[in-house]
Amino acid sequence: MQGSFEYKIDANGDEVVLAIDLDSTSTKALVRLDRYINWADILKLTENDPEAAYAAERLHTVLQHLGR
């Protein structure tokens, strides 16, 4: 079964708006994907790039919240 996953990015200067529309199948798949990502390795790789490290932490948080 393939789920629906649509997104829209609206960028204007420094402001970026991201809208994501997905069904429960895609949500569950993203939650499973979070389990496969080694976040410790990603944070180690981004230790010299604070913005990327912060973005990785926020993405991890979002994927965790999807699972609730």
C-alpha positions in Angstrom: 0.0 0.0 0.0 1.4 3.4 -1.0 0.5 6.4 1.1 0.1 10.0 0.1 2.9 12.4 0.8 2.7 16.0 -0.5 4.7 19.0 0.5 4.9 22.7 -0.4 7.8 25.0 0.3 7.3 28.7 0.2 10.6 30.6 0.6 10.8 34.4 0.7 14.2 35.8 1.8 15.1 34.2 5.2 11.6 33.0 5.8 10.7 29.5 4.7 7.3 27.9 5.2 7.0 24.1 4.8 3.6 22.5 4.7 3.4 18.7 4.7 0.3 16.7 4.0 0.5 12.9 4.5 -1.7 10.0 5.4 -1.3 7.5 8.3 0.6 5.1 6.0 3.3 7.7 5.2 3.4 8.8 8.8 4.1 5.3 10.0 6.8 4.9 7.4 8.5 8.1 8.5 8.4 6.9 12.1 10.0 3.6 11.1 12.6 5.5 9.1 13.6 7.5 12.2 14.6 4.2 13.8 17.1 3.4 11.0 18.9 6.8 11.2 21.9 6.8 13.5 21.4 10.2 15.0 24.6 10.0 17.0 26.6 9.6 13.8 24.8 12.6 12.2 25.5 14.8 15.2 29.1 13.7 15.2 29.4 14.6 11.4 27.8 18.0 12.0 29.8 19.0 15.1 31.5 21.7 13.1 28.2 22.9 11.6 25.9 24.1 14.4 23.0 25.0 12.1 23.0 21.5 10.5 23.3 19.9 14.0 20.3 21.9 15.2 18.3 21.1 12.0 19.1 17.4 12.6 17.9 17.6 16.2 14.7 19.3 15.1 14.0 16.7 12.4 14.6 13.9 14.9 12.1 15.5 17.3 9.5 15.9 14.5 9.8 12.3 13.5 9.5 11.2 17.2 6.3 13.3 17.6 4.8 11.7 14.5 5.0 8.4 16.3 2.8 9.5 19.2 
